[in-house]
Amino acid sequence: MSYLRKSDEQRLESRVGVELPAKISVGSQLTIDGLLKDLSSKSAFITMKSTVYLKLNDEVGFSIQCSPVHAEPAVHGQARISRIVVGEGLAIYFTAMDDSSTRRLNGLLK
């Protein structure tokens, strides 16, 4: 019988390594540019130079470009910060997304 540690449970979703432009927004005042590095159907890891204004469990808006060249179409929605790696970036857990963004996300995962 095998037991999963809590940290292993977070990895049950299959992940795809990608490099696409991404943005995190906090309200209408702050937008931080980053680069998507890791994506699953429920979460993403975004590298960024600074996470100084962000805290664990903050609710944020996110936007992930589906192409490195064209800003639209994109995957948009709301997320919660689930992990911060100082000097590297942050992990977000998706909490809300419209149907068209969900379809685009599924396309990126194929």
C-alpha positions as a printed Julia matrix, in Angstrom:
110×3 Matrix{Float64}:
   0.0    0.0     0.0
   1.41   3.42   -0.85
   0.64   6.67    0.88
   0.82  10.09   -0.72
   2.39  12.93    1.17
   0.47  16.19    0.97
   3.09  17.66   -1.38
   2.64  14.68   -3.75
  -1.12  15.22   -3.87
  -0.59  18.54   -5.61
   1.06  16.74   -8.52
  -1.81  14.37   -9.39
  -2.87  16.58  -12.32
  -0.76  16.07  -15.41
   1.36  19.13  -16.16
   2.68  20.6   -19.37
   5.85  22.64  -19.61
   5.22  25.75  -21.73
   6.71  29.19  -22.22
   4.0   31.76  -22.87
   3.56  35.36  -21.72
   1.35  35.71  -18.66
   0.11  38.51  -16.4
  -1.1   38.63  -12.82
  -3.33  41.52  -11.76
  -4.34  42.7    -8.32
  -7.43  44.86   -8.69
  -7.09  47.54  -11.34
  -3.98  49.09   -9.79
  -1.24  46.49  -10.24
  -0.31  44.23  -13.16
   2.82  42.08  -13.11
   4.22  40.51  -16.29
   5.6   36.99  -16.16
   6.28  33.86  -18.17
   4.15  30.74  -17.84
   6.39  27.72  -17.19
   4.12  24.95  -15.94
   0.41  24.39  -16.66
  -2.32  21.94  -15.64
  -6.09  22.08  -15.86
  -6.27  23.5   -12.32
  -3.08  25.48  -11.81
  -0.04  27.18  -13.28
   3.45  28.31  -12.3
   4.44  31.76  -13.56
   7.99  33.02  -13.35
   8.35  36.71  -12.57
  11.04  39.03  -11.34
   9.14  40.32   -8.32
   6.42  38.91   -6.09
   6.92  41.59   -3.44
   3.32  42.83   -3.55
   1.78  39.37   -3.38
   1.02  37.0    -0.51
  -0.04  33.38   -0.19
  -3.83  32.97   -0.73
  -4.22  36.4    -2.4
  -7.01  36.44   -4.99
  -5.63  37.63   -8.34
  -6.7   37.96  -11.93
  -4.62  36.19  -14.54
  -4.15  36.23  -18.29
  -2.15  33.67  -20.29
  -1.46  34.32  -23.96
  -2.12  31.28  -26.15
   0.65  32.35  -28.54
   4.05  33.85  -27.74
   3.49  36.41  -30.52
  -0.22  37.37  -30.41
  -1.93  38.73  -27.28
  -5.34  37.37  -28.26
  -6.87  34.89  -27.8
  -5.89  34.38  -24.2
  -6.97  32.41  -21.15
  -8.4   34.8   -18.53
  -9.8   34.23  -15.09
  -9.44  34.47  -11.34
  -7.02  32.47   -9.2
  -5.59  32.14   -5.72
  -1.86  32.2    -5.04
  -0.98  28.73   -3.75
   2.82  29.01   -3.54
   5.45  31.73   -3.78
   9.06  30.93   -4.65
  11.08  34.06   -3.88
  13.24  35.08   -6.81
  11.47  32.64   -9.17
   7.74  33.23   -9.3
   4.46  31.86   -8.02
   1.94  29.09   -8.41
  -1.73  29.91   -8.87
  -4.8   27.71   -8.45
  -7.6   28.62  -10.87
 -10.87  29.58   -9.14
 -12.97  31.03  -12.0
 -12.78  31.0   -15.78
 -15.36  31.54  -18.54
 -16.19  28.78  -21.05
 -14.06  30.17  -23.88
 -11.0   30.43  -21.59
 -11.59  26.87  -20.39
 -11.63  25.67  -24.01
  -8.41  27.58  -24.76
  -6.77  26.14  -21.63
  -7.72  22.61  -22.7
  -6.22  23.35  -26.14
  -2.93  24.37  -24.54
  -2.84  21.12  -22.56
  -3.12  18.91  -25.67
